[in-house]
Amino acid sequence: MNEIVFDLQLPAEKYLRVYQGSAREVVTRALDGRTVRFPAELLKPYLLHAGIFGRFRIRFDKNGRFQEITKLS
């Protein structure tokens, strides 16, 4: 299984755009320099009052299909 690790600092005000319908994806940079783009709804389990902060890992199969996202710290 392939994986991408990235740090994310997403204040609640920015994530609010997902609920308002003006944003659907998160775009960030992985620790290895790759650009990562994925559906913002995958982060809902990690949303706190202040927003979403921490290091995450996305795993995907050999065909590039999403498998899971995990908060590492």
mmCIF file of the N, C-alpha and C atoms, coordinates in Angstrom:
data_MODEL
# 
_entry.id   MODEL 
# 
loop_
_atom_site.group_PDB 
_atom_site.id 
_atom_site.type_symbol 
_atom_site.label_atom_id 
_atom_site.label_alt_id 
_atom_site.label_comp_id 
_atom_site.label_asym_id 
_atom_site.label_entity_id 
_atom_site.label_seq_id 
_atom_site.pdbx_PDB_ins_code 
_atom_site.Cartn_x 
_atom_site.Cartn_y 
_atom_site.Cartn_z 
_atom_site.occupancy 
_atom_site.B_iso_or_equiv 
_atom_site.pdbx_formal_charge 
_atom_site.auth_seq_id 
_atom_site.auth_comp_id 
_atom_site.auth_asym_id 
_atom_site.auth_atom_id 
_atom_site.pdbx_PDB_model_num 
ATOM 1   N N  . MET A 1 1  ? 0.846   -1.183 0.000  1.00 0.00 ? 1  MET A N  1 
ATOM 2   C CA . MET A 1 1  ? 0.000   0.000  0.000  1.00 0.00 ? 1  MET A CA 1 
ATOM 3   C C  . MET A 1 1  ? 0.887   1.241  0.000  1.00 0.00 ? 1  MET A C  1 
ATOM 4   N N  . ASN A 1 2  ? 0.525   2.223  -0.791 1.00 0.00 ? 2  ASN A N  1 
ATOM 5   C CA . ASN A 1 2  ? 1.253   3.488  -0.861 1.00 0.00 ? 2  ASN A CA 1 
ATOM 6   C C  . ASN A 1 2  ? 0.696   4.459  0.165  1.00 0.00 ? 2  ASN A C  1 
ATOM 7   N N  . GLU A 1 3  ? 1.524   5.414  0.558  1.00 0.00 ? 3  GLU A N  1 
ATOM 8   C CA . GLU A 1 3  ? 1.070   6.396  1.529  1.00 0.00 ? 3  GLU A CA 1 
ATOM 9   C C  . GLU A 1 3  ? 1.742   7.738  1.317  1.00 0.00 ? 3  GLU A C  1 
ATOM 10  N N  . ILE A 1 4  ? 1.068   8.770  1.803  1.00 0.00 ? 4  ILE A N  1 
ATOM 11  C CA . ILE A 1 4  ? 1.572   10.140 1.771  1.00 0.00 ? 4  ILE A CA 1 
ATOM 12  C C  . ILE A 1 4  ? 1.394   10.706 3.171  1.00 0.00 ? 4  ILE A C  1 
ATOM 13  N N  . VAL A 1 5  ? 2.434   11.333 3.702  1.00 0.00 ? 5  VAL A N  1 
ATOM 14  C CA . VAL A 1 5  ? 2.382   11.953 5.025  1.00 0.00 ? 5  VAL A CA 1 
ATOM 15  C C  . VAL A 1 5  ? 2.497   13.468 4.840  1.00 0.00 ? 5  VAL A C  1 
ATOM 16  N N  . PHE A 1 6  ? 1.659   14.200 5.564  1.00 0.00 ? 6  PHE A N  1 
ATOM 17  C CA . PHE A 1 6  ? 1.660   15.660 5.448  1.00 0.00 ? 6  PHE A CA 1 
ATOM 18  C C  . PHE A 1 6  ? 1.253   16.284 6.770  1.00 0.00 ? 6  PHE A C  1 
ATOM 19  N N  . ASP A 1 7  ? 1.675   17.524 6.964  1.00 0.00 ? 7  ASP A N  1 
ATOM 20  C CA . ASP A 1 7  ? 1.249   18.334 8.103  1.00 0.00 ? 7  ASP A CA 1 
ATOM 21  C C  . ASP A 1 7  ? 0.141   19.250 7.625  1.00 0.00 ? 7  ASP A C  1 
ATOM 22  N N  . LEU A 1 8  ? -0.830  19.485 8.484  1.00 0.00 ? 8  LEU A N  1 
ATOM 23  C CA . LEU A 1 8  ? -1.954  20.330 8.111  1.00 0.00 ? 8  LEU A CA 1 
ATOM 24  C C  . LEU A 1 8  ? -2.299  21.275 9.246  1.00 0.00 ? 8  LEU A C  1 
ATOM 25  N N  . GLN A 1 9  ? -2.455  22.542 8.916  1.00 0.00 ? 9  GLN A N  1 
ATOM 26  C CA . GLN A 1 9  ? -2.924  23.559 9.840  1.00 0.00 ? 9  GLN A CA 1 
ATOM 27  C C  . GLN A 1 9  ? -4.088  24.250 9.133  1.00 0.00 ? 9  GLN A C  1 
ATOM 28  N N  . LEU A 1 10 ? -5.276  23.822 9.468  1.00 0.00 ? 10 LEU A N  1 
ATOM 29  C CA . LEU A 1 10 ? -6.473  24.318 8.795  1.00 0.00 ? 10 LEU A CA 1 
ATOM 30  C C  . LEU A 1 10 ? -7.443  24.892 9.831  1.00 0.00 ? 10 LEU A C  1 
ATOM 31  N N  . PRO A 1 11 ? -7.428  26.214 9.993  1.00 0.00 ? 11 PRO A N  1 
ATOM 32  C CA . PRO A 1 11 ? -8.325  26.838 10.967 1.00 0.00 ? 11 PRO A CA 1 
ATOM 33  C C  . PRO A 1 11 ? -9.793  26.568 10.625 1.00 0.00 ? 11 PRO A C  1 
ATOM 34  N N  . ALA A 1 12 ? -10.641 26.570 11.634 1.00 0.00 ? 12 ALA A N  1 
ATOM 35  C CA . ALA A 1 12 ? -12.061 26.288 11.457 1.00 0.00 ? 12 ALA A CA 1 
ATOM 36  C C  . ALA A 1 12 ? -12.708 27.217 10.436 1.00 0.00 ? 12 ALA A C  1 
ATOM 37  N N  . GLU A 1 13 ? -12.272 28.469 10.383 1.00 0.00 ? 13 GLU A N  1 
ATOM 38  C CA . GLU A 1 13 ? -12.855 29.423 9.437  1.00 0.00 ? 13 GLU A CA 1 
ATOM 39  C C  . GLU A 1 13 ? -12.653 28.961 7.991  1.00 0.00 ? 13 GLU A C  1 
ATOM 40  N N  . LYS A 1 14 ? -11.518 28.365 7.720  1.00 0.00 ? 14 LYS A N  1 
ATOM 41  C CA . LYS A 1 14 ? -11.262 27.872 6.362  1.00 0.00 ? 14 LYS A CA 1 
ATOM 42  C C  . LYS A 1 14 ? -12.046 26.594 6.079  1.00 0.00 ? 14 LYS A C  1 
ATOM 43  N N  . TYR A 1 15 ? -12.134 25.710 7.066  1.00 0.00 ? 15 TYR A N  1 
ATOM 44  C CA . TYR A 1 15 ? -12.880 24.473 6.854  1.00 0.00 ? 15 TYR A CA 1 
ATOM 45  C C  . TYR A 1 15 ? -14.374 24.757 6.713  1.00 0.00 ? 15 TYR A C  1 
ATOM 46  N N  . LEU A 1 16 ? -14.843 25.864 7.243  1.00 0.00 ? 16 LEU A N  1 
ATOM 47  C CA . LEU A 1 16 ? -16.244 26.264 7.118  1.00 0.00 ? 16 LEU A CA 1 
ATOM 48  C C  . LEU A 1 16 ? -16.660 26.355 5.653  1.00 0.00 ? 16 LEU A C  1 
ATOM 49  N N  . ARG A 1 17 ? -15.729 26.645 4.770  1.00 0.00 ? 17 ARG A N  1 
ATOM 50  C CA . ARG A 1 17 ? -16.026 26.724 3.327  1.00 0.00 ? 17 ARG A CA 1 
ATOM 51  C C  . ARG A 1 17 ? -16.569 25.407 2.792  1.00 0.00 ? 17 ARG A C  1 
ATOM 52  N N  . VAL A 1 18 ? -16.168 24.301 3.404  1.00 0.00 ? 18 VAL A N  1 
ATOM 53  C CA . VAL A 1 18 ? -16.676 22.998 2.989  1.00 0.00 ? 18 VAL A CA 1 
ATOM 54  C C  . VAL A 1 18 ? -18.179 22.931 3.258  1.00 0.00 ? 18 VAL A C  1 
ATOM 55  N N  . TYR A 1 19 ? -18.589 23.360 4.434  1.00 0.00 ? 19 TYR A N  1 
ATOM 56  C CA . TYR A 1 19 ? -20.002 23.340 4.793  1.00 0.00 ? 19 TYR A CA 1 
ATOM 57  C C  . TYR A 1 19 ? -20.808 24.339 3.976  1.00 0.00 ? 19 TYR A C  1 
ATOM 58  N N  . GLN A 1 20 ? -20.178 25.431 3.587  1.00 0.00 ? 20 GLN A N  1 
ATOM 59  C CA . GLN A 1 20 ? -20.851 26.450 2.788  1.00 0.00 ? 20 GLN A CA 1 
ATOM 60  C C  . GLN A 1 20 ? -20.917 26.072 1.312  1.00 0.00 ? 20 GLN A C  1 
ATOM 61  N N  . GLY A 1 21 ? -20.198 25.028 0.925  1.00 0.00 ? 21 GLY A N  1 
ATOM 62  C CA . GLY A 1 21 ? -20.235 24.563 -0.461 1.00 0.00 ? 21 GLY A CA 1 
ATOM 63  C C  . GLY A 1 21 ? -19.252 25.236 -1.396 1.00 0.00 ? 21 GLY A C  1 
ATOM 64  N N  . SER A 1 22 ? -18.417 26.126 -0.884 1.00 0.00 ? 22 SER A N  1 
ATOM 65  C CA . SER A 1 22 ? -17.475 26.824 -1.755 1.00 0.00 ? 22 SER A CA 1 
ATOM 66  C C  . SER A 1 22 ? -16.122 26.117 -1.865 1.00 0.00 ? 22 SER A C  1 
ATOM 67  N N  . ALA A 1 23 ? -15.934 25.049 -1.096 1.00 0.00 ? 23 ALA A N  1 
ATOM 68  C CA . ALA A 1 23 ? -14.688 24.271 -1.167 1.00 0.00 ? 23 ALA A CA 1 
ATOM 69  C C  . ALA A 1 23 ? -15.025 22.794 -1.025 1.00 0.00 ? 23 ALA A C  1 
ATOM 70  N N  . ARG A 1 24 ? -14.337 21.975 -1.794 1.00 0.00 ? 24 ARG A N  1 
ATOM 71  C CA . ARG A 1 24 ? -14.558 20.531 -1.729 1.00 0.00 ? 24 ARG A CA 1 
ATOM 72  C C  . ARG A 1 24 ? -13.268 19.758 -1.509 1.00 0.00 ? 24 ARG A C  1 
ATOM 73  N N  . GLU A 1 25 ? -12.154 20.394 -1.810 1.00 0.00 ? 25 GLU A N  1 
ATOM 74  C CA . GLU A 1 25 ? -10.871 19.705 -1.724 1.00 0.00 ? 25 GLU A CA 1 
ATOM 75  C C  . GLU A 1 25 ? -9.894  20.448 -0.833 1.00 0.00 ? 25 GLU A C  1 
ATOM 76  N N  . VAL A 1 26 ? -8.957  19.685 -0.294 1.00 0.00 ? 26 VAL A N  1 
ATOM 77  C CA . VAL A 1 26 ? -7.827  20.238 0.434  1.00 0.00 ? 26 VAL A CA 1 
ATOM 78  C C  . VAL A 1 26 ? -6.605  20.015 -0.449 1.00 0.00 ? 26 VAL A C  1 
ATOM 79  N N  . VAL A 1 27 ? -5.804  21.043 -0.587 1.00 0.00 ? 27 VAL A N  1 
ATOM 80  C CA . VAL A 1 27 ? -4.550  20.932 -1.333 1.00 0.00 ? 27 VAL A CA 1 
ATOM 81  C C  . VAL A 1 27 ? -3.433  21.342 -0.388 1.00 0.00 ? 27 VAL A C  1 
ATOM 82  N N  . THR A 1 28 ? -2.456  20.468 -0.232 1.00 0.00 ? 28 THR A N  1 
ATOM 83  C CA . THR A 1 28 ? -1.335  20.740 0.664  1.00 0.00 ? 28 THR A CA 1 
ATOM 84  C C  . THR A 1 28 ? -0.083  20.075 0.119  1.00 0.00 ? 28 THR A C  1 
ATOM 85  N N  . ARG A 1 29 ? 1.023   20.263 0.798  1.00 0.00 ? 29 ARG A N  1 
ATOM 86  C CA . ARG A 1 29 ? 2.296   19.682 0.381  1.00 0.00 ? 29 ARG A CA 1 
ATOM 87  C C  . ARG A 1 29 ? 2.680   18.567 1.343  1.00 0.00 ? 29 ARG A C  1 
ATOM 88  N N  . ALA A 1 30 ? 3.021   17.405 0.774  1.00 0.00 ? 30 ALA A N  1 
ATOM 89  C CA . ALA A 1 30 ? 3.466   16.267 1.578  1.00 0.00 ? 30 ALA A CA 1 
ATOM 90  C C  . ALA A 1 30 ? 4.879   16.526 2.092  1.00 0.00 ? 30 ALA A C  1 
ATOM 91  N N  . LEU A 1 31 ? 5.278   15.765 3.091  1.00 0.00 ? 31 LEU A N  1 
ATOM 92  C CA . LEU A 1 31 ? 6.619   15.924 3.650  1.00 0.00 ? 31 LEU A CA 1 
ATOM 93  C C  . LEU A 1 31 ? 7.705   15.655 2.609  1.00 0.00 ? 31 LEU A C  1 
ATOM 94  N N  . ASP A 1 32 ? 7.402   14.822 1.613  1.00 0.00 ? 32 ASP A N  1 
ATOM 95  C CA . ASP A 1 32 ? 8.388   14.522 0.569  1.00 0.00 ? 32 ASP A CA 1 
ATOM 96  C C  . ASP A 1 32 ? 8.341   15.507 -0.604 1.00 0.00 ? 32 ASP A C  1 
ATOM 97  N N  . GLY A 1 33 ? 7.510   16.560 -0.490 1.00 0.00 ? 33 GLY A N  1 
ATOM 98  C CA . GLY A 1 33 ? 7.463   17.604 -1.507 1.00 0.00 ? 33 GLY A CA 1 
ATOM 99  C C  . GLY A 1 33 ? 6.350   17.463 -2.524 1.00 0.00 ? 33 GLY A C  1 
ATOM 100 N N  . ARG A 1 34 ? 5.678   16.335 -2.562 1.00 0.00 ? 34 ARG A N  1 
ATOM 101 C CA . ARG A 1 34 ? 4.573   16.153 -3.517 1.00 0.00 ? 34 ARG A CA 1 
ATOM 102 C C  . ARG A 1 34 ? 3.381   17.010 -3.119 1.00 0.00 ? 34 ARG A C  1 
ATOM 103 N N  . THR A 1 35 ? 2.617   17.436 -4.106 1.00 0.00 ? 35 THR A N  1 
ATOM 104 C CA . THR A 1 35 ? 1.366   18.128 -3.857 1.00 0.00 ? 35 THR A CA 1 
ATOM 105 C C  . THR A 1 35 ? 0.279   17.083 -3.650 1.00 0.00 ? 35 THR A C  1 
ATOM 106 N N  . VAL A 1 36 ? -0.514  17.276 -2.604 1.00 0.00 ? 36 VAL A N  1 
ATOM 107 C CA . VAL A 1 36 ? -1.568  16.341 -2.244 1.00 0.00 ? 36 VAL A CA 1 
ATOM 108 C C  . VAL A 1 36 ? -2.905  17.046 -2.402 1.00 0.00 ? 36 VAL A C  1 
ATOM 109 N N  . ARG A 1 37 ? -3.841  16.397 -3.083 1.00 0.00 ? 37 ARG A N  1 
ATOM 110 C CA . ARG A 1 37 ? -5.195  16.930 -3.264 1.00 0.00 ? 37 ARG A CA 1 
ATOM 111 C C  . ARG A 1 37 ? -6.168  15.807 -2.924 1.00 0.00 ? 37 ARG A C  1 
ATOM 112 N N  . PHE A 1 38 ? -7.102  16.082 -2.005 1.00 0.00 ? 38 PHE A N  1 
ATOM 113 C CA . PHE A 1 38 ? -8.058  15.061 -1.610 1.00 0.00 ? 38 PHE A CA 1 
ATOM 114 C C  . PHE A 1 38 ? -9.351  15.720 -1.128 1.00 0.00 ? 38 PHE A C  1 
ATOM 115 N N  . PRO A 1 39 ? -10.448 14.968 -1.101 1.00 0.00 ? 39 PRO A N  1 
ATOM 116 C CA . PRO A 1 39 ? -11.731 15.523 -0.648 1.00 0.00 ? 39 PRO A CA 1 
ATOM 117 C C  . PRO A 1 39 ? -11.669 15.982 0.807  1.00 0.00 ? 39 PRO A C  1 
ATOM 118 N N  . ALA A 1 40 ? -12.125 17.194 1.052  1.00 0.00 ? 40 ALA A N  1 
ATOM 119 C CA . ALA A 1 40 ? -12.089 17.768 2.399  1.00 0.00 ? 40 ALA A CA 1 
ATOM 120 C C  . ALA A 1 40 ? -12.938 16.970 3.385  1.00 0.00 ? 40 ALA A C  1 
ATOM 121 N N  . GLU A 1 41 ? -13.964 16.304 2.905  1.00 0.00 ? 41 GLU A N  1 
ATOM 122 C CA . GLU A 1 41 ? -14.841 15.549 3.813  1.00 0.00 ? 41 GLU A CA 1 
ATOM 123 C C  . GLU A 1 41 ? -14.109 14.422 4.542  1.00 0.00 ? 41 GLU A C  1 
ATOM 124 N N  . LEU A 1 42 ? -12.967 13.984 4.013  1.00 0.00 ? 42 LEU A N  1 
ATOM 125 C CA . LEU A 1 42 ? -12.185 12.939 4.686  1.00 0.00 ? 42 LEU A CA 1 
ATOM 126 C C  . LEU A 1 42 ? -11.662 13.401 6.043  1.00 0.00 ? 42 LEU A C  1 
ATOM 127 N N  . LEU A 1 43 ? -11.585 14.705 6.232  1.00 0.00 ? 43 LEU A N  1 
ATOM 128 C CA . LEU A 1 43 ? -11.047 15.255 7.479  1.00 0.00 ? 43 LEU A CA 1 
ATOM 129 C C  . LEU A 1 43 ? -12.100 15.487 8.557  1.00 0.00 ? 43 LEU A C  1 
ATOM 130 N N  . LYS A 1 44 ? -13.358 15.281 8.258  1.00 0.00 ? 44 LYS A N  1 
ATOM 131 C CA . LYS A 1 44 ? -14.426 15.549 9.238  1.00 0.00 ? 44 LYS A CA 1 
ATOM 132 C C  . LYS A 1 44 ? -14.201 14.883 10.588 1.00 0.00 ? 44 LYS A C  1 
ATOM 133 N N  . PRO A 1 45 ? -13.714 13.645 10.642 1.00 0.00 ? 45 PRO A N  1 
ATOM 134 C CA . PRO A 1 45 ? -13.513 13.032 11.958 1.00 0.00 ? 45 PRO A CA 1 
ATOM 135 C C  . PRO A 1 45 ? -12.472 13.755 12.827 1.00 0.00 ? 45 PRO A C  1 
ATOM 136 N N  . TYR A 1 46 ? -11.650 14.575 12.216 1.00 0.00 ? 46 TYR A N  1 
ATOM 137 C CA . TYR A 1 46 ? -10.565 15.246 12.939 1.00 0.00 ? 46 TYR A CA 1 
ATOM 138 C C  . TYR A 1 46 ? -10.853 16.720 13.209 1.00 0.00 ? 46 TYR A C  1 
ATOM 139 N N  . LEU A 1 47 ? -12.040 17.175 12.863 1.00 0.00 ? 47 LEU A N  1 
ATOM 140 C CA . LEU A 1 47 ? -12.404 18.578 13.037 1.00 0.00 ? 47 LEU A CA 1 
ATOM 141 C C  . LEU A 1 47 ? -12.718 18.880 14.500 1.00 0.00 ? 47 LEU A C  1 
ATOM 142 N N  . LEU A 1 48 ? -11.982 19.823 15.059 1.00 0.00 ? 48 LEU A N  1 
ATOM 143 C CA . LEU A 1 48 ? -12.218 20.319 16.407 1.00 0.00 ? 48 LEU A CA 1 
ATOM 144 C C  . LEU A 1 48 ? -12.721 21.753 16.310 1.00 0.00 ? 48 LEU A C  1 
ATOM 145 N N  . HIS A 1 49 ? -13.090 22.328 17.427 1.00 0.00 ? 49 HIS A N  1 
ATOM 146 C CA . HIS A 1 49 ? -13.614 23.698 17.431 1.00 0.00 ? 49 HIS A CA 1 
ATOM 147 C C  . HIS A 1 49 ? -12.637 24.679 16.767 1.00 0.00 ? 49 HIS A C  1 
ATOM 148 N N  . ALA A 1 50 ? -11.354 24.514 16.985 1.00 0.00 ? 50 ALA A N  1 
ATOM 149 C CA . ALA A 1 50 ? -10.350 25.430 16.432 1.00 0.00 ? 50 ALA A CA 1 
ATOM 150 C C  . ALA A 1 50 ? -9.990  25.119 14.981 1.00 0.00 ? 50 ALA A C  1 
ATOM 151 N N  . GLY A 1 51 ? -10.321 23.922 14.517 1.00 0.00 ? 51 GLY A N  1 
ATOM 152 C CA . GLY A 1 51 ? -9.974  23.537 13.153 1.00 0.00 ? 51 GLY A CA 1 
ATOM 153 C C  . GLY A 1 51 ? -9.329  22.162 13.124 1.00 0.00 ? 51 GLY A C  1 
ATOM 154 N N  . ILE A 1 52 ? -8.479  21.942 12.146 1.00 0.00 ? 52 ILE A N  1 
ATOM 155 C CA . ILE A 1 52 ? -7.799  20.661 11.980 1.00 0.00 ? 52 ILE A CA 1 
ATOM 156 C C  . ILE A 1 52 ? -6.302  20.924 11.950 1.00 0.00 ? 52 ILE A C  1 
ATOM 157 N N  . PHE A 1 53 ? -5.594  20.331 12.894 1.00 0.00 ? 53 PHE A N  1 
ATOM 158 C CA . PHE A 1 53 ? -4.156  20.560 13.021 1.00 0.00 ? 53 PHE A CA 1 
ATOM 159 C C  . PHE A 1 53 ? -3.462  19.240 13.322 1.00 0.00 ? 53 PHE A C  1 
ATOM 160 N N  . GLY A 1 54 ? -2.311  19.010 12.687 1.00 0.00 ? 54 GLY A N  1 
ATOM 161 C CA . GLY A 1 54 ? -1.533  17.828 13.002 1.00 0.00 ? 54 GLY A CA 1 
ATOM 162 C C  . GLY A 1 54 ? -0.863  17.215 11.785 1.00 0.00 ? 54 GLY A C  1 
ATOM 163 N N  . ARG A 1 55 ? -0.281  16.052 12.000 1.00 0.00 ? 55 ARG A N  1 
ATOM 164 C CA . ARG A 1 55 ? 0.371   15.278 10.940 1.00 0.00 ? 55 ARG A CA 1 
ATOM 165 C C  . ARG A 1 55 ? -0.550  14.116 10.596 1.00 0.00 ? 55 ARG A C  1 
ATOM 166 N N  . PHE A 1 56 ? -0.746  13.913 9.305  1.00 0.00 ? 56 PHE A N  1 
ATOM 167 C CA . PHE A 1 56 ? -1.669  12.898 8.822  1.00 0.00 ? 56 PHE A CA 1 
ATOM 168 C C  . PHE A 1 56 ? -0.994  11.998 7.798  1.00 0.00 ? 56 PHE A C  1 
ATOM 169 N N  . ARG A 1 57 ? -1.564  10.799 7.657  1.00 0.00 ? 57 ARG A N  1 
ATOM 170 C CA . ARG A 1 57 ? -1.105  9.861  6.627  1.00 0.00 ? 57 ARG A CA 1 
ATOM 171 C C  . ARG A 1 57 ? -2.327  9.405  5.837  1.00 0.00 ? 57 ARG A C  1 
ATOM 172 N N  . ILE A 1 58 ? -2.216  9.517  4.511  1.00 0.00 ? 58 ILE A N  1 
ATOM 173 C CA . ILE A 1 58 ? -3.235  8.971  3.620  1.00 0.00 ? 58 ILE A CA 1 
ATOM 174 C C  . ILE A 1 58 ? -2.645  7.723  2.979  1.00 0.00 ? 58 ILE A C  1 
ATOM 175 N N  . ARG A 1 59 ? -3.395  6.638  3.024  1.00 0.00 ? 59 ARG A N  1 
ATOM 176 C CA . ARG A 1 59 ? -2.982  5.396  2.362  1.00 0.00 ? 59 ARG A CA 1 
ATOM 177 C C  . ARG A 1 59 ? -3.906  5.138  1.180  1.00 0.00 ? 59 ARG A C  1 
ATOM 178 N N  . PHE A 1 60 ? -3.305  4.634  0.115  1.00 0.00 ? 60 PHE A N  1 
ATOM 179 C CA . PHE A 1 60 ? -4.089  4.304  -1.068 1.00 0.00 ? 60 PHE A CA 1 
ATOM 180 C C  . PHE A 1 60 ? -3.538  3.030  -1.690 1.00 0.00 ? 60 PHE A C  1 
ATOM 181 N N  . ASP A 1 61 ? -4.375  2.369  -2.473 1.00 0.00 ? 61 ASP A N  1 
ATOM 182 C CA . ASP A 1 61 ? -3.972  1.090  -3.057 1.00 0.00 ? 61 ASP A CA 1 
ATOM 183 C C  . ASP A 1 61 ? -3.099  1.296  -4.287 1.00 0.00 ? 61 ASP A C  1 
ATOM 184 N N  . LYS A 1 62 ? -2.693  0.203  -4.915 1.00 0.00 ? 62 LYS A N  1 
ATOM 185 C CA . LYS A 1 62 ? -1.791  0.279  -6.062 1.00 0.00 ? 62 LYS A CA 1 
ATOM 186 C C  . LYS A 1 62 ? -2.419  0.968  -7.265 1.00 0.00 ? 62 LYS A C  1 
ATOM 187 N N  . ASN A 1 63 ? -3.757  1.111  -7.263 1.00 0.00 ? 63 ASN A N  1 
ATOM 188 C CA . ASN A 1 63 ? -4.449  1.805  -8.342 1.00 0.00 ? 63 ASN A CA 1 
ATOM 189 C C  . ASN A 1 63 ? -4.688  3.275  -8.021 1.00 0.00 ? 63 ASN A C  1 
ATOM 190 N N  . GLY A 1 64 ? -4.175  3.715  -6.879 1.00 0.00 ? 64 GLY A N  1 
ATOM 191 C CA . GLY A 1 64 ? -4.322  5.112  -6.482 1.00 0.00 ? 64 GLY A CA 1 
ATOM 192 C C  . GLY A 1 64 ? -5.645  5.432  -5.821 1.00 0.00 ? 64 GLY A C  1 
ATOM 193 N N  . ARG A 1 65 ? -6.393  4.418  -5.421 1.00 0.00 ? 65 ARG A N  1 
ATOM 194 C CA . ARG A 1 65 ? -7.675  4.642  -4.766 1.00 0.00 ? 65 ARG A CA 1 
ATOM 195 C C  . ARG A 1 65 ? -7.485  4.797  -3.256 1.00 0.00 ? 65 ARG A C  1 
ATOM 196 N N  . PHE A 1 66 ? -8.185  5.768  -2.708 1.00 0.00 ? 66 PHE A N  1 
ATOM 197 C CA . PHE A 1 66 ? -8.122  6.056  -1.283 1.00 0.00 ? 66 PHE A CA 1 
ATOM 198 C C  . PHE A 1 66 ? -8.477  4.828  -0.461 1.00 0.00 ? 66 PHE A C  1 
ATOM 199 N N  . GLN A 1 67 ? -7.704  4.590  0.605  1.00 0.00 ? 67 GLN A N  1 
ATOM 200 C CA . GLN A 1 67 ? -7.986  3.507  1.542  1.00 0.00 ? 67 GLN A CA 1 
ATOM 201 C C  . GLN A 1 67 ? -8.317  4.043  2.937  1.00 0.00 ? 67 GLN A C  1 
ATOM 202 N N  . GLU A 1 68 ? -7.447  4.939  3.465  1.00 0.00 ? 68 GLU A N  1 
ATOM 203 C CA . GLU A 1 68 ? -7.699  5.477  4.800  1.00 0.00 ? 68 GLU A CA 1 
ATOM 204 C C  . GLU A 1 68 ? -6.869  6.729  5.040  1.00 0.00 ? 68 GLU A C  1 
ATOM 205 N N  . ILE A 1 69 ? -7.343  7.528  5.988  1.00 0.00 ? 69 ILE A N  1 
ATOM 206 C CA . ILE A 1 69 ? -6.564  8.665  6.476  1.00 0.00 ? 69 ILE A CA 1 
ATOM 207 C C  . ILE A 1 69 ? -6.455  8.505  7.991  1.00 0.00 ? 69 ILE A C  1 
ATOM 208 N N  . THR A 1 70 ? -5.257  8.763  8.515  1.00 0.00 ? 70 THR A N  1 
ATOM 209 C CA . THR A 1 70 ? -4.990  8.587  9.930  1.00 0.00 ? 70 THR A CA 1 
ATOM 210 C C  . THR A 1 70 ? -4.235  9.800  10.454 1.00 0.00 ? 70 THR A C  1 
ATOM 211 N N  . LYS A 1 71 ? -4.627  10.262 11.622 1.00 0.00 ? 71 LYS A N  1 
ATOM 212 C CA . LYS A 1 71 ? -3.882  11.336 12.274 1.00 0.00 ? 71 LYS A CA 1 
ATOM 213 C C  . LYS A 1 71 ? -2.725  10.723 13.044 1.00 0.00 ? 71 LYS A C  1 
ATOM 214 N N  . LEU A 1 72 ? -1.513  11.205 12.782 1.00 0.00 ? 72 LEU A N  1 
ATOM 215 C CA . LEU A 1 72 ? -0.322  10.657 13.425 1.00 0.00 ? 72 LEU A CA 1 
ATOM 216 C C  . LEU A 1 72 ? 0.072   11.409 14.677 1.00 0.00 ? 72 LEU A C  1 
ATOM 217 N N  . SER A 1 73 ? -0.200  12.704 14.727 1.00 0.00 ? 73 SER A N  1 
ATOM 218 C CA . SER A 1 73 ? 0.142   13.489 15.925 1.00 0.00 ? 73 SER A CA 1 
ATOM 219 C C  . SER A 1 73 ? -0.832  14.631 16.105 1.00 0.00 ? 73 SER A C  1 
# 
